[in-house]
Amino acid sequence: VQLVESGGALVQAGGSLRLSCVGSGFVFDNYATGWFRQAPGKEREAVSFITNGDGNTYYSESVKGRFTISRDNAKRTTYLQMNSLRPEDTAVYYCAADLNLGRAASQIVARVKRVGDRYYGMDYWGKGTLVTVSP
């Protein structure tokens, strides 16, 4: 099983980036997918998630109106379009996938918990891609 992120870069405040995450080794259509992020010294937080099936979405309050999540099941890819980037968006962005049989996206991300230095609650995690937003 793999989740491979790409698209992270250094960008100026106000700019845009699109992150991509390609999944392999599992039945993509059966999994909700999305993005978490972790800034240096901070907890990992849910950014946006999208369910398989009905495409229900979740956005954190800090990114609502600026970020858009989408997925292409044929390409096994999840995207995160990030506009109007701010320095506080600087973080490592992690793709995640969780087997989903009808839950809402907000319910899925709420299951993620930290135990020690590890995060649990998703079936699969990517290795992350770094987004740096300069002032």
Backbone bond lengths (Angstrom), bond angles and torsions (degrees), N, CA, C in turn:
res aa  C-N    CA-C-N  psi(-1)  N-CA   C-N-CA  omega(-1)  CA-C   N-CA-C  phi
1 V - - - 1.465 - - 1.520 109.43 -
2 Q 1.318 115.69 135.15 1.462 120.40 177.01 1.519 110.95 -142.14
3 L 1.327 114.71 143.08 1.448 123.32 165.60 1.518 105.80 -124.27
4 V 1.322 117.43 117.74 1.459 120.83 -174.95 1.524 109.14 -117.76
5 E 1.328 114.67 115.27 1.470 120.76 179.97 1.522 110.50 -89.70
6 S 1.309 115.36 153.14 1.457 121.71 172.38 1.526 108.38 -153.02
7 G 1.344 114.76 165.01 1.454 119.85 175.83 1.508 115.33 107.64
8 G 1.324 117.18 -9.89 1.458 118.96 177.61 1.522 110.99 -66.55
9 A 1.338 116.04 147.13 1.462 120.39 -177.30 1.521 109.78 -166.57
10 L 1.322 114.44 175.98 1.463 121.91 171.43 1.528 107.26 -92.26
11 V 1.322 115.87 128.66 1.462 120.34 -178.19 1.524 108.90 -142.21
12 Q 1.307 116.18 152.43 1.465 119.80 178.09 1.527 110.40 -80.29
13 A 1.303 115.22 154.87 1.461 120.28 176.31 1.523 110.02 -55.55
14 G 1.313 115.34 138.29 1.456 120.80 -176.74 1.513 113.82 92.71
15 G 1.316 116.48 -11.71 1.450 121.06 -178.51 1.517 113.28 -83.11
16 S 1.323 115.27 -175.55 1.460 122.12 -176.72 1.525 110.90 -131.99
17 L 1.318 114.99 152.32 1.456 122.85 172.72 1.523 108.47 -144.14
18 R 1.315 116.18 154.66 1.461 120.53 170.68 1.527 108.91 -123.55
19 L 1.306 115.59 120.17 1.448 121.24 175.19 1.523 109.67 -91.96
20 S 1.326 115.36 146.68 1.463 121.51 176.20 1.518 109.12 -127.53
21 C 1.312 115.60 150.19 1.461 121.25 177.30 1.519 107.94 -140.64
22 V 1.325 116.05 117.70 1.456 121.57 179.32 1.521 109.19 -102.26
23 G 1.316 116.32 128.42 1.456 121.57 178.91 1.516 111.41 -103.29
24 S 1.334 116.17 145.02 1.458 120.87 176.00 1.524 109.48 -147.86
25 G 1.325 115.68 156.01 1.453 120.10 176.34 1.516 115.12 87.28
26 F 1.312 117.86 4.16 1.457 121.29 177.29 1.526 108.20 -147.44
27 V 1.333 116.11 165.73 1.458 120.72 -178.03 1.520 108.45 -80.47
28 F 1.328 115.73 94.22 1.463 122.70 -171.36 1.520 112.27 -52.66
29 D 1.337 116.84 -40.94 1.465 121.19 -175.98 1.527 112.93 -62.75
30 N 1.312 118.19 -17.74 1.466 121.16 -178.01 1.524 113.48 -94.37
31 Y 1.321 115.66 2.53 1.458 120.29 -173.67 1.520 112.21 -120.45
32 A 1.324 115.19 136.02 1.450 120.56 165.29 1.532 107.53 -76.61
33 T 1.316 116.36 147.78 1.465 119.82 -176.83 1.526 110.32 -137.82
34 G 1.302 114.60 161.19 1.453 116.62 178.60 1.504 112.99 172.72
35 W 1.338 114.06 -157.82 1.451 120.78 -168.76 1.518 112.85 -133.76
36 F 1.332 113.50 137.86 1.457 123.18 167.83 1.522 107.17 -119.17
37 R 1.317 116.02 165.34 1.464 119.54 174.06 1.519 110.30 -142.68
38 Q 1.327 113.71 155.43 1.466 119.54 179.07 1.515 108.82 -141.35
39 A 1.311 115.01 116.75 1.452 121.41 176.31 1.527 108.77 -88.10
40 P 1.327 118.26 158.00 1.471 120.80 -179.27 1.519 111.70 -54.85
41 G 1.320 115.83 128.45 1.455 121.18 177.32 1.504 115.18 75.72
42 K 1.320 117.64 6.72 1.466 120.40 -177.73 1.525 111.15 -120.32
43 E 1.328 114.33 165.55 1.456 120.89 177.77 1.530 109.85 -71.91
44 R 1.332 114.76 154.33 1.457 119.90 172.14 1.528 107.75 -72.17
45 E 1.327 115.78 135.33 1.458 119.62 -178.31 1.515 110.66 -129.46
46 A 1.315 115.55 149.55 1.459 120.91 176.36 1.513 109.63 -73.23
47 V 1.306 116.00 133.41 1.456 122.42 177.86 1.517 110.41 -102.47
48 S 1.321 115.79 -56.07 1.450 120.42 -177.36 1.520 109.41 -160.71
49 F 1.320 115.68 145.03 1.460 120.71 179.18 1.506 109.38 -142.98
50 I 1.333 115.58 153.92 1.457 121.08 179.68 1.526 108.91 -138.54
51 T 1.313 116.01 135.24 1.458 118.50 -178.18 1.524 111.45 -85.70
52 N 1.307 114.56 153.25 1.438 120.79 166.34 1.535 107.29 -69.06
53 G 1.266 118.70 169.46 1.459 119.70 179.13 1.518 112.02 76.70
54 D 1.346 117.07 -100.40 1.467 120.09 -172.23 1.521 114.81 -86.98
55 G 1.332 119.25 -3.15 1.461 120.93 176.79 1.511 114.31 67.70
56 N 1.332 116.31 26.68 1.463 119.06 174.93 1.525 109.59 -60.78
57 T 1.341 117.40 139.85 1.459 120.56 -175.70 1.521 112.73 -121.39
58 Y 1.319 113.45 155.70 1.467 122.99 173.00 1.515 107.67 -127.89
59 Y 1.327 116.72 138.34 1.458 122.79 171.66 1.520 108.54 -132.71
60 S 1.316 116.14 138.71 1.454 118.29 172.08 1.522 108.68 -68.90
61 E 1.311 115.72 156.30 1.464 119.66 -178.45 1.527 111.67 -60.10
62 S 1.312 116.21 -33.30 1.464 120.28 -175.08 1.523 113.18 -71.49
63 V 1.326 118.19 -16.86 1.467 119.52 -177.58 1.527 113.01 -116.87
64 K 1.320 117.46 -5.93 1.471 120.33 -179.85 1.517 110.76 -56.59
65 G 1.327 114.97 133.29 1.461 120.30 179.44 1.516 113.71 87.54
66 R 1.336 117.34 -13.14 1.467 120.86 -179.42 1.526 112.04 -114.46
67 F 1.315 117.30 -34.31 1.464 122.04 -177.60 1.527 109.43 -108.75
68 T 1.342 115.26 148.25 1.457 121.18 176.24 1.517 109.22 -134.67
69 I 1.319 115.30 128.13 1.458 120.42 178.36 1.525 109.35 -101.62
70 S 1.334 115.87 146.98 1.452 121.30 175.82 1.520 108.25 -153.86
71 R 1.309 115.51 166.86 1.455 119.62 176.60 1.513 110.44 -146.36
72 D 1.322 114.80 149.84 1.458 123.08 177.82 1.516 106.27 -122.40
73 N 1.314 116.74 102.03 1.459 120.08 -175.65 1.526 111.79 -63.49
74 A 1.310 117.58 -35.91 1.466 120.36 -179.71 1.525 110.89 -62.58
75 K 1.318 116.64 -32.84 1.464 121.10 -179.98 1.525 111.87 -97.14
76 R 1.332 116.80 -0.46 1.466 121.78 179.99 1.535 110.37 55.57
77 T 1.293 116.24 38.13 1.467 121.10 -172.43 1.520 111.54 -127.11
78 T 1.321 114.52 139.97 1.457 122.94 173.84 1.519 108.03 -114.97
79 Y 1.318 115.78 137.20 1.457 120.79 -177.21 1.532 110.23 -117.96
80 L 1.320 114.51 152.83 1.464 120.11 171.10 1.528 106.88 -134.37
81 Q 1.323 116.26 106.49 1.454 121.98 175.83 1.520 107.73 -86.25
82 M 1.325 115.97 120.54 1.455 121.44 -176.13 1.522 109.35 -116.69
83 N 1.307 116.42 115.60 1.467 122.69 179.40 1.521 110.05 -114.36
84 S 1.318 115.43 164.37 1.468 121.92 177.63 1.526 110.79 49.12
85 L 1.309 115.51 49.01 1.460 120.21 -176.36 1.513 111.85 -64.39
86 R 1.325 114.90 146.90 1.464 122.64 -179.07 1.519 109.02 -123.48
87 P 1.329 117.93 156.61 1.474 119.61 177.33 1.531 112.69 -54.48
88 E 1.324 117.60 -33.22 1.466 119.93 -179.50 1.532 112.85 -72.46
89 D 1.325 118.02 -5.00 1.464 120.92 173.16 1.522 111.47 -83.49
90 T 1.310 117.14 -6.06 1.460 121.46 179.15 1.520 110.43 -61.15
91 A 1.333 115.73 124.50 1.463 120.93 -177.12 1.520 109.10 -178.56
92 V 1.322 115.16 169.31 1.458 120.73 165.15 1.525 106.82 -86.43
93 Y 1.306 116.28 127.40 1.462 121.95 -179.10 1.521 108.75 -101.30
94 Y 1.330 115.23 124.85 1.452 122.18 -178.00 1.526 110.02 -109.85
95 C 1.308 114.71 133.09 1.464 120.81 171.19 1.526 108.50 -84.96
96 A 1.314 115.99 147.25 1.462 120.55 179.40 1.515 109.87 -144.05
97 A 1.329 115.08 156.14 1.461 120.89 178.83 1.516 109.20 -141.19
98 D 1.315 116.52 141.32 1.463 121.58 -179.53 1.522 109.45 -140.68
99 L 1.336 114.95 132.12 1.458 120.05 177.60 1.526 109.31 -57.68
100 N 1.318 116.72 129.29 1.455 119.21 -172.83 1.516 112.03 -134.33
101 L 1.322 116.01 125.34 1.464 121.87 -179.76 1.516 111.44 -115.42
102 G 1.341 117.20 32.24 1.457 119.58 173.48 1.511 116.81 124.85
103 R 1.322 117.77 7.53 1.464 119.06 178.29 1.519 111.11 -77.45
104 A 1.321 115.46 158.73 1.463 120.11 172.82 1.525 109.03 -77.60
105 A 1.332 115.79 156.93 1.465 120.49 -178.36 1.528 111.26 -60.18
106 S 1.311 117.51 -38.76 1.465 120.35 -179.41 1.522 111.53 -64.18
107 Q 1.322 117.26 -34.18 1.465 120.55 177.27 1.517 110.81 -68.41
108 I 1.310 117.09 -36.60 1.460 121.19 -177.59 1.519 110.57 -66.47
109 V 1.317 117.76 -49.01 1.470 119.61 -176.44 1.523 111.29 -69.52
110 A 1.319 117.57 -25.69 1.462 120.46 -179.26 1.525 112.29 -67.24
111 R 1.324 117.73 -16.31 1.466 120.78 -178.35 1.520 112.87 -79.24
112 V 1.311 117.62 -13.92 1.468 119.98 -175.39 1.527 110.02 -74.43
113 K 1.316 115.34 127.08 1.464 121.47 179.96 1.524 109.10 -133.88
114 R 1.324 113.98 151.16 1.458 119.45 175.59 1.521 109.87 -97.16
115 V 1.343 115.08 132.98 1.457 121.04 173.23 1.519 106.25 -127.56
116 G 1.313 115.82 109.93 1.456 118.99 -173.91 1.517 108.75 66.60
117 D 1.306 116.95 -125.25 1.464 120.08 179.43 1.525 111.90 -105.70
118 R 1.329 116.75 17.37 1.457 120.40 -179.46 1.523 109.57 -120.07
119 Y 1.338 113.84 154.69 1.467 120.75 179.70 1.521 109.52 -115.27
120 Y 1.330 114.80 135.18 1.455 121.68 -177.77 1.525 109.41 -123.58
121 G 1.343 114.25 158.57 1.454 119.09 175.97 1.506 113.32 123.24
122 M 1.303 117.13 -12.70 1.456 122.06 173.89 1.524 108.14 -113.28
123 D 1.338 115.87 146.62 1.458 118.28 177.61 1.527 111.69 -69.83
124 Y 1.333 116.64 -38.84 1.461 120.07 -177.12 1.531 110.71 -138.76
125 W 1.333 113.90 145.56 1.467 122.30 175.57 1.518 109.83 -127.03
126 G 1.337 115.45 145.17 1.448 119.84 169.14 1.522 110.04 -84.36
127 K 1.326 115.79 179.30 1.469 120.01 -177.53 1.520 112.56 -91.00
128 G 1.324 116.93 -10.81 1.458 120.59 174.04 1.513 114.27 100.67
129 T 1.320 114.26 154.32 1.460 122.30 174.51 1.524 107.38 -137.11
130 L 1.332 116.52 136.97 1.456 121.73 -172.34 1.526 110.98 -88.16
131 V 1.315 114.40 127.86 1.464 122.05 172.66 1.525 107.83 -114.02
132 T 1.318 116.13 123.40 1.459 121.03 178.08 1.525 108.86 -122.41
133 V 1.326 115.94 124.26 1.458 121.27 -178.92 1.522 107.71 -113.28
134 S 1.319 116.27 116.45 1.468 120.74 -179.43 1.532 109.78 -88.76
135 P 1.337 116.43 150.05 1.469 119.69 -178.07 1.528 112.71 -64.57
